Amino acid sequence: MTKSEAASLKKRDKKLIKEILSGNKDAFSTLVDSYKKRITAMGISFFRNDVDVEDFTQEVFIKAYTNLSSFRGDSLFSTWLTRIAYTTALNSVSRNKQYESIADETLIPALNDTPEDSAIKKATRQAVKEAVTSLPEKYAVCIDLYFFYDAQYEEIARITDLPVNTIKSHIFRAKKILKQKLEDFAVNA
């Protein structure tokens, strides 16, 4: 996202938030429509069950609505909302359940793929999914936010409540691990 896009988004969201706080419920529907896909995708990463994802998404937006007056505007609304989603997901997921990346959903096959191309893409998707889900959770979350949500280091730091240098370190280490795992896959394929 460019700086001008971020500024435009921030301005739009600020206006909508002002309207919501003045009692305009339609403005909240507009915000929900704008961010539902992002929050649902995060829910899929954590839950992988349609009912749980739907409950999670609804819970995040209820929390956002009830706490909207506490949004200071220091960051983008999307960052604030993603932070609520991240915290809600972490609080909802049992300690034994492993985080699952959305990496495989982002590689959609093209309509004109040959059967061989489709098979190669399917194997690649599976290798990427296995590589990302084998990462320690702290790395997998950072990689997902960085690559699949296009979040910058600073935004990931605000969402995860970790220092920026820790985020950089997690992403660097995750890339190194992924590179090795995917190189091993390529050699064995």
Secondary structure as the mmCIF struct_conf table of DSSP 4:
data_model
#
loop_
_struct_conf.conf_type_id
_struct_conf.id
_struct_conf.beg_label_comp_id
_struct_conf.beg_label_asym_id
_struct_conf.beg_label_seq_id
_struct_conf.end_label_comp_id
_struct_conf.end_label_asym_id
_struct_conf.end_label_seq_id
HELX_RH_AL_P HELX_RH_AL_P1 LYS A 3 LEU A 21
TURN_TY1_P TURN_TY1_P1 SER A 22 GLY A 23
HELX_RH_AL_P HELX_RH_AL_P2 LYS A 25 PHE A 47
HELX_RH_AL_P HELX_RH_AL_P3 ASP A 50 THR A 66
TURN_TY1_P TURN_TY1_P2 ASN A 67 ASN A 67
HELX_RH_3T_P HELX_RH_3T_P1 LEU A 68 SER A 70
BEND BEND1 GLY A 73 SER A 75
HELX_RH_AL_P HELX_RH_AL_P4 PHE A 77 SER A 92
BEND BEND2 VAL A 93 VAL A 93
TURN_TY1_P TURN_TY1_P3 ARG A 95 ASN A 96
BEND BEND3 LYS A 97 LYS A 97
HELX_LH_PP_P HELX_LH_PP_P1 GLN A 98 TYR A 99
BEND BEND4 ILE A 102 ILE A 102
HELX_RH_3T_P HELX_RH_3T_P2 ALA A 103 THR A 106
HELX_LH_PP_P HELX_LH_PP_P2 ILE A 108 ALA A 110
TURN_TY1_P TURN_TY1_P4 LEU A 111 ASN A 112
HELX_RH_AL_P HELX_RH_AL_P5 PRO A 115 THR A 133
TURN_TY1_P TURN_TY1_P5 SER A 134 SER A 134
BEND BEND5 LEU A 135 LEU A 135
HELX_RH_AL_P HELX_RH_AL_P6 GLU A 137 ILE A 143
HELX_RH_PI_P HELX_RH_PI_P1 ASP A 144 PHE A 148
BEND BEND6 TYR A 149 TYR A 149
HELX_RH_AL_P HELX_RH_AL_P7 TYR A 153 THR A 160
TURN_TY1_P TURN_TY1_P6 ASP A 161 ASP A 161
HELX_RH_AL_P HELX_RH_AL_P8 VAL A 164 ASN A 188
#
